[in-house]
Amino acid sequence: MGTGTAVSGRVRKDLSEISNEPNPNGNIPVTKPISAAQENRPNSRKKIKRRNKKTVISPVQKLFETCKIVFANSKSGTVPSPENIEMLRAVLDEMKPEDVYVSPEMSYFRSQPIGQSPVVTYLHIYECHTFSICIFCLPPSGVIPLHNHPEMTVFSKLLFGTMHIKSYDWVADSPQPSSDTRLAKVKVDSEFTAPCETCILYPADGGNMHCFTAKTACAVLDVLGPPYSDPAGRHCSYYFDYPFSKFSVEGVVVAEEEKEGHAWLKERVEEPEDLTVKALMYSGPTIRE
């Protein structure tokens, strides 16, 4: 998918045409002229000076290096160790909008004309077979509909803005009214305002199915391990959610006071028509592999 191309449908699109090559708009090292006095210094002194000079690692490079460790053995259904989860969470908690060159003033975050569905912009940072890093840019009222993350561990860091998140986890071994409809329990139904802690979801816990609704312009930095992959069975599915009272299923009993915390999720046959995602290449600091 070419830069600036609008695409409708699933949030996770095939971005095979967007490479992981260093971005030409990234930082370009500049070599300073060497004076005659510097030229006459002993080589050994220059080497010592070079050795003493500390290399500054950008926050996004640190994120990439941490992901390589955390997801080194990542495959479907594998959850990183608690120590690795905390290590990655700590890195993401420190990430700021300026670290990835995004700000609310960018065109991605402008309000859309009345009657038009807000366009969600996807900034591709990096992807390999074990993890992916990206940013979702939502203008006010932008929505990423209810969708799943099969066999995946996902870290979401709200960089700026206020967002409502509603998420669910499946109720295990519950009878179903139909093959495409299952009972789920609400995990989160709240608004979040940056700066806030990184949200983490797991294959079977933490709100694996979620919906994002932007109350203001929002940017979300996502790390997925492993990433979506149709061949590997990690297909992104979208859902309608219905109140518990919608279906009466034999063998399903929920206490009256807990019914509002449960819902029936029905898989959509087609991708949401009102979701438009524009995929663009990330233009922040370069990741070096």
C-alpha positions as CSV (number, residue, x, y, z in Angstrom):
1,M,0.0,0.0,0.0
2,G,1.5,3.3,-1.1
3,T,2.0,6.3,1.0
4,G,-1.1,8.4,1.4
5,T,-3.4,5.6,0.1
6,A,-6.7,5.4,2.0
7,V,-7.9,1.8,2.7
8,S,-11.1,0.7,4.2
9,G,-11.5,-2.3,6.4
10,R,-9.4,-4.2,8.9
11,V,-7.0,-2.2,11.1
12,R,-4.2,-4.7,10.4
13,K,-3.5,-4.4,6.6
14,D,-0.8,-5.9,4.5
15,L,2.0,-3.4,4.6
16,S,4.5,-5.5,2.7
17,E,5.2,-2.5,0.4
18,I,6.3,-0.4,3.3
19,S,9.8,-1.5,4.0
20,N,11.9,-1.4,7.2
21,E,14.7,0.5,5.4
22,P,16.0,3.6,7.2
23,N,13.8,6.6,6.5
24,P,15.5,9.2,4.4
25,N,13.8,11.9,6.5
26,G,15.5,10.5,9.7
27,N,18.5,12.0,11.4
28,I,21.5,12.3,9.0
29,P,25.0,12.4,10.7
30,V,27.1,15.4,9.8
31,T,30.9,15.2,9.7
32,K,32.5,18.4,11.1
33,P,35.7,19.7,9.5
34,I,38.9,18.8,11.2
35,S,41.2,21.7,12.0
36,A,45.0,21.6,11.4
37,A,45.6,21.4,15.1
38,Q,43.4,18.4,15.4
39,E,45.2,16.8,12.5
40,N,48.5,17.1,14.2
41,R,47.4,15.4,17.4
42,P,48.7,11.9,18.0
43,N,46.4,9.2,16.7
44,S,46.3,7.5,20.1
45,R,44.8,10.6,21.7
46,K,42.0,10.8,19.1
47,K,41.2,7.1,19.7
48,I,41.0,7.7,23.4
49,K,38.7,10.6,22.9
50,R,36.4,8.5,20.6
51,R,36.3,5.7,23.2
52,N,35.3,8.1,25.9
53,K,32.5,9.6,23.9
54,K,29.2,8.0,24.9
55,T,26.7,6.9,22.2
56,V,23.2,8.3,22.7
57,I,20.5,5.8,22.0
58,S,17.1,7.3,20.9
59,P,14.0,6.2,22.9
60,V,12.6,4.4,19.9
61,Q,15.9,2.5,19.4
62,K,15.8,1.5,23.0
63,L,12.2,0.3,22.5
64,F,13.3,-1.8,19.5
65,E,16.2,-3.3,21.4
66,T,13.9,-4.2,24.3
67,C,11.3,-5.8,22.0
68,K,14.1,-8.0,20.5
69,I,14.8,-9.4,24.0
70,V,11.2,-9.6,25.2
71,F,9.9,-11.3,22.0
72,A,13.0,-13.4,21.2
73,N,11.0,-16.6,21.3
74,S,7.6,-15.2,20.5
75,K,5.0,-17.4,18.8
76,S,1.3,-17.8,18.9
77,G,0.0,-18.0,22.5
78,T,3.4,-17.4,24.1
79,V,3.3,-14.8,26.9
80,P,6.7,-13.1,27.9
81,S,8.0,-13.7,31.4
82,P,6.8,-11.3,34.1
83,E,10.3,-9.8,34.2
84,N,10.3,-9.1,30.5
85,I,6.8,-7.7,30.6
86,E,7.8,-5.2,33.3
87,M,11.0,-4.3,31.4
88,L,9.0,-3.4,28.2
89,R,6.3,-1.7,30.2
90,A,8.9,0.5,31.9
91,V,10.4,1.5,28.5
92,L,6.9,2.4,27.0
93,D,5.9,4.3,30.2
94,E,8.8,6.7,29.5
95,M,7.9,7.2,25.8
96,K,6.8,10.7,24.8
97,P,5.2,12.0,21.6
98,E,8.3,13.9,20.7
99,D,10.3,10.6,20.8
100,V,8.4,9.4,17.7
101,Y,7.8,12.8,16.1
102,V,4.1,13.1,16.6
103,S,2.1,16.0,17.9
104,P,-1.6,17.0,18.0
105,E,-0.9,19.8,15.4
106,M,-0.3,17.3,12.7
107,S,-2.8,16.9,9.9
108,Y,-3.7,13.3,11.0
109,F,-5.4,14.7,14.1
110,R,-7.7,17.4,12.5
111,S,-11.4,17.1,13.1
112,Q,-13.3,15.7,10.1
113,P,-16.2,17.5,8.4
114,I,-19.6,16.6,9.8
115,G,-21.0,13.5,8.1
116,Q,-17.6,12.0,7.3
117,S,-16.2,9.1,9.3
118,P,-12.9,10.2,10.9
119,V,-9.8,8.7,9.2
120,V,-7.5,6.7,11.3
121,T,-3.8,7.0,10.3
122,Y,-1.5,4.0,10.8
123,L,2.2,4.8,11.1
124,H,4.4,1.7,10.4
125,I,7.6,1.7,12.5
126,Y,8.8,-1.9,12.3
127,E,7.7,-5.5,11.8
128,C,9.3,-8.9,11.9
129,H,7.8,-12.4,12.5
130,T,8.1,-12.0,16.3
131,F,6.8,-8.5,16.9
132,S,5.6,-5.2,15.4
133,I,5.7,-1.6,16.4
134,C,3.3,1.1,15.1
135,I,1.3,4.2,16.0
136,F,-2.4,4.8,15.5
137,C,-3.4,8.4,15.0
138,L,-7.0,9.2,15.8
139,P,-8.7,12.6,15.3
140,P,-11.5,13.6,17.7
141,S,-14.4,11.0,17.5
142,G,-12.1,8.6,15.7
143,V,-13.0,4.9,16.4
144,I,-11.2,1.6,16.0
145,P,-14.1,-0.8,16.3
146,L,-14.2,-3.8,18.6
147,H,-11.6,-6.3,17.4
148,N,-9.5,-9.2,18.8
149,H,-5.8,-10.1,19.1
150,P,-5.7,-13.8,18.7
151,E,-2.8,-15.6,20.6
152,M,-1.0,-12.2,21.0
153,T,0.4,-10.1,23.8
154,V,-0.2,-6.4,23.1
155,F,1.2,-3.3,24.8
156,S,-0.6,0.0,24.1
157,K,0.8,3.4,25.2
158,L,-1.4,6.5,24.9
159,L,1.1,9.2,23.9
160,F,-1.4,12.1,24.2
161,G,-5.1,12.8,24.3
162,T,-8.1,11.3,26.0
163,M,-9.5,8.0,24.8
164,H,-12.3,5.7,25.9
165,I,-11.4,2.0,25.9
166,K,-13.9,-0.8,26.3
167,S,-12.5,-4.3,26.4
168,Y,-13.6,-7.9,26.9
169,D,-12.3,-11.3,27.6
170,W,-14.1,-14.5,26.6
171,V,-16.0,-16.5,29.3
172,A,-14.5,-19.9,29.1
173,D,-16.6,-23.0,28.3
174,S,-19.8,-21.0,28.1
175,P,-22.7,-22.4,25.9
176,Q,-23.2,-20.3,22.7
177,P,-26.4,-19.2,21.0
178,S,-24.7,-19.7,17.6
179,S,-21.3,-20.7,16.3
180,D,-20.3,-17.0,15.7
181,T,-21.5,-15.6,19.0
182,R,-19.8,-16.0,22.4
183,L,-20.3,-14.7,25.9
184,A,-17.6,-12.2,27.1
185,K,-17.0,-10.3,30.3
186,V,-16.2,-6.6,30.4
187,K,-12.6,-6.0,31.5
188,V,-12.3,-2.3,31.0
189,D,-14.9,0.4,30.3
190,S,-13.1,3.7,31.1
191,E,-11.6,6.9,29.8
192,F,-7.8,7.3,29.8
193,T,-5.9,10.6,29.5
194,A,-2.2,10.8,28.8
195,P,0.2,10.6,30.5
196,C,-1.0,7.2,31.8
197,E,0.4,3.7,32.3
198,T,0.8,1.4,29.4
199,C,-2.1,-1.0,28.9
200,I,-1.3,-4.7,28.4
201,L,-3.5,-7.4,27.1
202,Y,-2.8,-11.1,26.8
203,P,-4.1,-14.1,24.7
204,A,-6.7,-15.0,27.3
205,D,-6.8,-12.0,29.7
206,G,-6.4,-8.3,30.0
207,G,-9.2,-7.4,27.6
208,N,-8.1,-9.2,24.4
209,M,-11.0,-7.7,22.4
210,H,-11.1,-4.0,22.6
211,C,-12.6,-0.8,21.0
212,F,-10.9,2.6,21.0
213,T,-12.9,5.9,20.8
214,A,-11.0,9.1,20.7
215,K,-12.5,11.9,22.9
216,T,-9.8,14.3,21.7
217,A,-7.0,13.9,19.2
218,C,-5.1,10.8,20.3
219,A,-1.9,8.9,19.4
220,V,-1.4,5.3,20.5
221,L,1.9,3.5,20.3
222,D,1.3,-0.2,19.9
223,V,3.7,-3.2,20.3
224,L,2.3,-6.6,19.2
225,G,4.0,-9.9,19.9
226,P,3.6,-11.8,17.7
227,P,2.0,-9.6,15.0
228,Y,-1.2,-10.4,13.1
229,S,-0.6,-13.1,10.5
230,D,-3.3,-14.8,8.5
231,P,-1.0,-17.8,7.5
232,A,-0.2,-18.3,11.2
233,G,-3.9,-18.2,12.2
234,R,-3.7,-14.8,13.8
235,H,-6.5,-13.1,11.8
236,C,-8.0,-9.8,13.0
237,S,-11.8,-10.3,13.5
238,Y,-14.3,-7.5,14.3
239,Y,-17.4,-7.9,16.5
240,F,-20.8,-6.5,17.3
241,D,-21.5,-6.4,21.1
242,Y,-25.0,-7.1,22.4
243,P,-26.3,-6.8,26.0
244,F,-26.6,-10.0,27.9
245,S,-30.4,-9.9,27.7
246,K,-30.2,-10.2,23.9
247,F,-30.0,-14.0,24.0
248,S,-31.4,-16.6,26.4
249,V,-29.1,-19.6,26.3
250,E,-29.7,-22.7,28.3
251,G,-27.0,-23.4,30.8
252,V,-25.8,-19.7,31.0
253,V,-26.5,-18.2,34.4
254,V,-25.2,-14.7,35.4
255,A,-26.2,-13.0,38.6
256,E,-28.5,-10.0,38.1
257,E,-25.9,-7.5,39.4
258,E,-23.3,-8.9,37.0
259,K,-25.4,-8.8,33.8
260,E,-24.2,-5.3,32.8
261,G,-20.7,-6.6,33.0
262,H,-21.3,-9.3,30.4
263,A,-22.1,-9.1,26.7
264,W,-22.5,-11.3,23.6
265,L,-19.9,-10.7,21.0
266,K,-21.0,-11.7,17.4
267,E,-18.2,-11.9,14.8
268,R,-18.8,-9.6,11.8
269,V,-19.1,-11.3,8.5
270,E,-17.7,-8.2,6.7
271,E,-15.2,-5.6,7.8
272,P,-16.6,-2.4,9.2
273,E,-17.7,-0.1,6.4
274,D,-17.2,3.1,8.4
275,L,-13.5,2.3,9.2
276,T,-11.0,4.0,7.0
277,V,-7.3,3.5,7.8
278,K,-4.6,5.4,5.9
279,A,-1.2,3.7,6.2
280,L,1.8,6.0,6.1
281,M,5.5,5.4,6.8
282,Y,6.8,6.5,10.1
283,S,9.2,9.5,9.8
284,G,10.7,9.7,13.3
285,P,14.2,8.6,14.5
286,T,15.6,5.7,12.5
287,I,15.7,2.2,13.9
288,R,19.0,0.5,13.3
289,E,18.9,-3.3,13.3
